[in-house]
């Protein structure tokens, strides 16, 4: 009913029977409630079925990964898995390949260590046994002891390099910090200036970076530059020069170059970065470039070596993209 005032003391009232409409709306409400109820049940059943479909591949994948051993890192097969899991399996296989490569490098390293330490020990033992076969003159004993000392020094050099390898492993867990690249390079250059005077060699340093604040692991950068300079001074004859330069290329790449006037790279070496690879007849464990390459990879950079074209010698280059690292 709808009432409205109409003249004085009178009202207009309109009345209609809506019983049928109310019944229809009640029926519609009950229908909607039933539809929502059954829809929720169907959604729950679908969710259970879908989660079961997803759970089985995850369970199989987890079981397969749990059975992997460090000596048997086989790649996962994605054919039996849904298409949605293929990118995940591809990422896991890439990780397994990197782990296998790391274990292979470690195995090669340990074999090389055993070989490098075994040789001087065998030499020391043989010389002692030969010397003690019969009584000899004093000079023979002195020479034998000197040769043994030389072999021990070679072993100490190998052990020192292995300690450097251990320090590099620790440096890889070092937190990146904001440092001035120019100061780091200048400090290294000052130390090698002293060495150049002692060895009667000329050391030229041209740092064009200026103040350069970069978030980086400074220990790894120092290892790379020191290795370049140590090799340069080792192979450069007296009276010759070593040059170190640094510059920013295209405002985003840090380039550090060390050039020497030594014997150059041995073209017969298949992989100069492999552990225990030596160029020339100089002493050393042959781990320097191996450590430098690992340090460069950890920093996200790269190193390269090539022979000079203008004269005898080697050009060692380290490059690092610093566009996102500059303060």
C-alpha positions as CSV (number, residue, x, y, z in Angstrom):
1,X,0.0,0.0,0.0
2,X,1.1,3.5,-0.8
3,X,-0.6,6.5,0.9
4,X,-0.4,10.2,-0.1
5,X,-2.1,13.3,1.4
6,X,-5.1,14.4,-0.7
7,X,-6.9,17.6,0.1
8,X,-7.7,18.6,3.7
9,X,-8.2,15.6,6.1
10,X,-8.1,13.2,3.2
11,X,-5.5,10.8,1.7
12,X,-5.1,8.8,-1.5
13,X,-4.2,5.1,-0.9
14,X,-3.1,2.7,-3.6
15,X,-3.1,-1.0,-2.8
16,X,-1.9,-4.0,-4.8
17,X,-1.6,-7.7,-4.0
18,X,2.2,-8.7,-4.5
19,X,1.9,-12.1,-2.9
20,X,2.9,-13.8,-6.1
21,X,6.0,-11.6,-6.6
22,X,7.2,-12.2,-3.0
23,X,6.9,-15.9,-3.5
24,X,8.9,-15.7,-6.7
25,X,11.7,-13.7,-4.9
26,X,11.8,-16.2,-2.1
27,X,12.0,-19.0,-4.6
28,X,14.8,-17.2,-6.4
29,X,16.7,-16.6,-3.2
30,X,16.5,-20.3,-2.3
31,X,17.7,-21.3,-5.8
32,X,20.6,-18.9,-5.6
33,X,21.6,-20.3,-2.2
34,X,21.5,-23.8,-3.5
35,X,23.5,-22.9,-6.6
36,X,26.2,-21.2,-4.5
37,X,26.3,-24.2,-2.2
38,X,26.8,-26.7,-5.0
39,X,29.2,-24.4,-6.7
40,X,31.4,-24.2,-3.6
41,X,31.3,-28.0,-3.3
42,X,32.4,-28.3,-7.0
43,X,35.1,-25.7,-6.5
44,X,36.5,-27.7,-3.6
45,X,36.4,-30.9,-5.5
46,X,38.2,-29.3,-8.5
47,X,40.8,-27.7,-6.2
48,X,41.5,-31.1,-4.6
49,X,41.8,-32.8,-8.0
50,X,44.0,-30.0,-9.3
51,X,46.3,-30.0,-6.3
52,X,46.6,-33.8,-6.5
53,X,47.6,-33.4,-10.2
54,X,50.3,-30.8,-9.1
55,X,51.4,-32.7,-6.0
56,X,52.4,-35.9,-7.8
57,X,55.0,-34.3,-10.1
58,X,56.4,-32.3,-7.2
59,X,56.6,-35.5,-5.1
60,X,58.3,-37.4,-7.9
61,X,60.7,-34.5,-8.5
62,X,61.5,-34.2,-4.8
63,X,62.1,-38.0,-4.6
64,X,64.4,-37.9,-7.6
65,X,66.4,-35.0,-6.2
66,X,66.6,-36.8,-2.8
67,X,68.2,-39.8,-4.4
68,X,70.9,-37.8,-6.2
69,X,74.5,-38.5,-5.0
70,X,77.5,-36.2,-5.4
71,X,79.2,-38.8,-7.7
72,X,76.0,-39.5,-9.8
73,X,74.5,-36.1,-10.7
74,X,72.4,-37.2,-13.7
75,X,70.2,-34.7,-15.4
76,X,66.5,-34.9,-14.8
77,X,64.0,-36.1,-17.4
78,X,61.1,-33.7,-18.0
79,X,59.1,-35.8,-20.5
80,X,56.9,-37.4,-17.8
81,X,56.2,-34.0,-16.1
82,X,53.5,-31.5,-17.1
83,X,54.6,-28.7,-19.4
84,X,54.5,-26.2,-16.6
85,X,57.4,-28.0,-14.8
86,X,59.7,-27.9,-17.8
87,X,61.3,-24.5,-17.0
88,X,61.9,-25.7,-13.4
89,X,63.6,-28.9,-14.6
90,X,65.7,-26.9,-17.0
91,X,66.9,-24.6,-14.2
92,X,67.7,-27.6,-12.0
93,X,69.6,-29.3,-14.8
94,X,71.7,-26.2,-15.4
95,X,72.5,-26.1,-11.6
96,X,73.5,-29.8,-11.7
97,X,75.8,-29.1,-14.7
98,X,77.5,-26.3,-12.7
99,X,77.8,-28.6,-9.7
100,X,79.3,-31.3,-11.9
101,X,81.7,-28.9,-13.4
102,X,82.7,-27.6,-9.9
103,X,83.3,-31.2,-8.7
104,X,85.3,-32.0,-11.8
105,X,87.5,-29.0,-11.3
106,X,88.0,-29.9,-7.6
107,X,88.9,-33.5,-8.6
108,X,91.4,-32.2,-11.2
109,X,92.8,-29.8,-8.6
110,X,93.3,-32.5,-6.0
111,X,94.9,-34.9,-8.5
112,X,97.3,-32.1,-9.5
113,X,98.1,-31.3,-5.9
114,X,98.9,-34.9,-5.2
115,X,101.1,-35.1,-8.3
116,X,102.9,-31.8,-7.6
117,X,103.7,-32.8,-4.0
118,X,104.6,-36.3,-4.8
119,X,107.3,-35.4,-7.3
120,X,109.6,-33.3,-5.0
121,X,109.0,-35.8,-2.1
122,X,110.2,-38.7,-4.4
123,X,113.2,-36.6,-5.5
124,X,114.2,-35.9,-1.8
125,X,113.8,-39.6,-0.9
126,X,115.8,-40.8,-3.8
127,X,118.6,-38.3,-3.2
128,X,118.8,-39.3,0.5
129,X,118.8,-43.0,-0.3
130,X,121.5,-42.7,-3.0
131,X,123.7,-40.5,-0.7
132,X,123.4,-43.0,2.2
133,X,124.4,-46.0,0.1
134,X,128.0,-45.5,1.0
135,X,130.2,-43.0,2.8
136,X,130.9,-39.9,0.7
137,X,132.9,-36.7,0.9
138,X,131.6,-33.7,2.8
139,X,130.8,-31.7,-0.4
140,X,128.6,-34.5,-1.6
141,X,126.4,-34.4,1.5
142,X,126.3,-30.6,1.3
143,X,125.2,-30.6,-2.3
144,X,122.5,-33.3,-1.5
145,X,121.2,-31.1,1.4
146,X,121.1,-28.0,-0.9
147,X,119.2,-29.9,-3.5
148,X,116.8,-31.2,-0.9
149,X,116.3,-27.7,0.4
150,X,115.5,-26.5,-3.1
151,X,112.9,-29.3,-3.5
152,X,111.4,-28.3,-0.1
153,X,111.2,-24.7,-1.2
154,X,109.3,-25.8,-4.3
155,X,106.9,-27.7,-2.0
156,X,106.5,-24.6,0.2
157,X,105.6,-22.6,-2.9
158,X,102.9,-25.1,-3.8
159,X,101.5,-25.1,-0.3
160,X,101.5,-21.3,-0.3
161,X,99.5,-21.3,-3.5
162,X,97.1,-23.8,-2.0
163,X,96.7,-21.4,1.0
164,X,95.9,-18.7,-1.5
165,X,93.2,-21.0,-2.9
166,X,91.7,-21.4,0.5
167,X,91.8,-17.7,1.1
168,X,90.0,-17.2,-2.2
169,X,87.3,-19.6,-1.2
170,X,86.8,-17.6,2.0
171,X,86.9,-14.3,0.0
172,X,84.0,-15.5,-2.2
173,X,81.8,-15.4,1.0
174,X,83.1,-11.9,1.7
175,X,80.3,-9.3,1.7
176,X,80.6,-6.7,-1.0
177,X,81.5,-3.2,0.3
178,X,81.8,0.3,-1.1
179,X,85.4,0.9,-2.0
180,X,87.5,3.3,-4.1
181,X,88.9,1.3,-7.0
182,X,91.5,4.0,-7.6
183,X,92.9,3.6,-4.1
184,X,93.1,-0.2,-4.3
185,X,95.0,0.0,-7.6
186,X,97.3,2.7,-6.3
187,X,98.2,0.8,-3.2
188,X,99.0,-2.3,-5.3
189,X,101.1,-0.1,-7.7
190,X,103.0,1.4,-4.8
191,X,104.0,-2.1,-3.5
192,X,105.2,-3.2,-7.0
193,X,107.1,0.0,-7.5
194,X,109.3,-1.1,-4.6
195,X,109.7,-4.5,-6.2
196,X,110.6,-3.0,-9.6
197,X,113.5,-1.1,-8.1
198,X,114.7,-4.2,-6.3
199,X,114.6,-6.3,-9.5
200,X,116.0,-3.5,-11.7
201,X,112.8,-3.4,-13.8
202,X,110.7,-0.4,-14.8
203,X,107.1,-0.2,-13.6
204,X,104.8,2.3,-15.3
205,X,101.4,2.9,-13.8
206,X,98.7,5.0,-15.6
207,X,95.4,5.0,-13.6
208,X,92.8,7.0,-15.5
209,X,89.8,6.0,-13.4
210,X,90.1,8.8,-10.8
211,X,87.9,8.4,-7.7
212,X,85.6,5.5,-8.5
213,X,83.3,4.3,-5.7
214,X,82.1,0.8,-6.5
215,X,80.3,-1.9,-4.4
216,X,82.5,-4.9,-4.9
217,X,84.5,-7.7,-3.1
218,X,87.9,-5.9,-2.8
219,X,89.9,-9.1,-1.9
220,X,89.0,-10.8,-5.1
221,X,89.9,-7.7,-7.2
222,X,93.2,-7.5,-5.4
223,X,94.0,-11.1,-6.1
224,X,93.4,-10.6,-9.9
225,X,95.6,-7.5,-10.2
226,X,98.3,-8.9,-8.0
227,X,98.4,-12.1,-10.1
228,X,98.7,-10.1,-13.3
229,X,101.6,-8.1,-11.9
230,X,103.4,-11.1,-10.3
231,X,103.3,-12.9,-13.6
232,X,104.5,-9.8,-15.5
233,X,107.4,-9.3,-13.1
234,X,108.3,-13.0,-13.1
235,X,108.6,-13.2,-16.9
236,X,110.0,-9.7,-17.6
237,X,113.8,-9.6,-17.9
238,X,115.9,-7.0,-16.0
239,X,116.0,-3.6,-17.7
240,X,112.6,-4.2,-19.3
241,X,109.3,-2.6,-18.3
242,X,105.8,-3.5,-17.0
243,X,102.8,-1.3,-17.7
244,X,99.5,-1.2,-15.7
245,X,96.6,0.9,-16.9
246,X,93.0,1.4,-15.8
247,X,90.2,3.2,-17.5
248,X,86.4,3.3,-17.8
249,X,85.2,2.2,-21.2
250,X,81.8,3.6,-22.5
251,X,81.1,4.8,-18.9
252,X,80.1,1.3,-17.8
253,X,83.1,-1.1,-18.0
254,X,86.1,-1.1,-15.8
255,X,89.2,-2.3,-17.7
256,X,92.5,-3.1,-16.1
257,X,95.4,-4.0,-18.3
258,X,98.9,-5.2,-17.4
259,X,101.5,-5.5,-20.2
260,X,105.0,-6.9,-19.9
261,X,108.0,-7.5,-22.1
262,X,108.5,-11.1,-21.2
263,X,108.5,-14.3,-23.2
264,X,104.7,-14.3,-24.0
265,X,102.2,-17.1,-23.7
266,X,103.2,-20.6,-24.7
267,X,101.1,-21.4,-27.8
268,X,101.3,-25.1,-27.0
269,X,99.3,-24.8,-23.8
270,X,95.7,-26.0,-24.4
271,X,94.1,-24.2,-21.4
272,X,96.3,-21.7,-19.7
273,X,93.7,-21.2,-17.0
274,X,93.7,-24.9,-15.9
275,X,95.4,-25.6,-12.6
276,X,99.1,-26.5,-12.6
277,X,99.6,-25.2,-16.2
278,X,102.9,-23.4,-16.5
279,X,104.3,-21.2,-19.2
280,X,108.1,-21.2,-19.7
281,X,110.6,-22.6,-17.2
282,X,109.8,-20.3,-14.3
283,X,109.0,-21.8,-10.8
284,X,105.6,-21.8,-9.4
285,X,102.6,-24.1,-8.7
286,X,100.7,-23.0,-11.8
287,X,97.6,-22.0,-9.9
288,X,97.8,-18.2,-10.3
289,X,95.7,-17.8,-13.5
290,X,93.3,-20.5,-12.2
291,X,92.7,-18.4,-9.1
292,X,92.4,-15.2,-11.1
293,X,89.8,-16.6,-13.4
294,X,87.8,-17.9,-10.5
295,X,87.9,-14.6,-8.8
296,X,86.9,-12.8,-12.0
297,X,83.9,-15.1,-12.5
298,X,82.8,-14.6,-8.9
299,X,82.9,-10.8,-9.4
300,X,80.9,-11.1,-12.6
301,X,83.8,-10.0,-14.8
302,X,86.2,-11.7,-17.2
303,X,90.0,-12.0,-17.8
304,X,91.9,-12.6,-21.0
305,X,95.5,-13.1,-22.0
306,X,97.1,-12.6,-25.4
307,X,100.6,-12.0,-26.8
308,X,101.7,-8.5,-27.7
309,X,102.1,-7.7,-31.4
310,X,104.5,-4.8,-31.1
311,X,107.1,-6.7,-29.1
312,X,107.6,-9.8,-27.0
313,X,105.4,-10.0,-24.0
314,X,101.8,-10.6,-22.7
315,X,98.7,-8.4,-22.4
316,X,96.5,-9.4,-19.4
317,X,93.1,-7.8,-19.3
318,X,90.4,-7.7,-16.6
319,X,87.0,-6.3,-17.5
320,X,84.0,-5.7,-15.2
321,X,80.7,-4.1,-16.0
322,X,80.2,-1.5,-13.2
323,X,77.2,0.4,-14.5
324,X,75.0,-1.1,-11.7
325,X,77.8,-1.1,-9.1
326,X,78.7,2.6,-9.0
327,X,77.6,4.6,-6.0
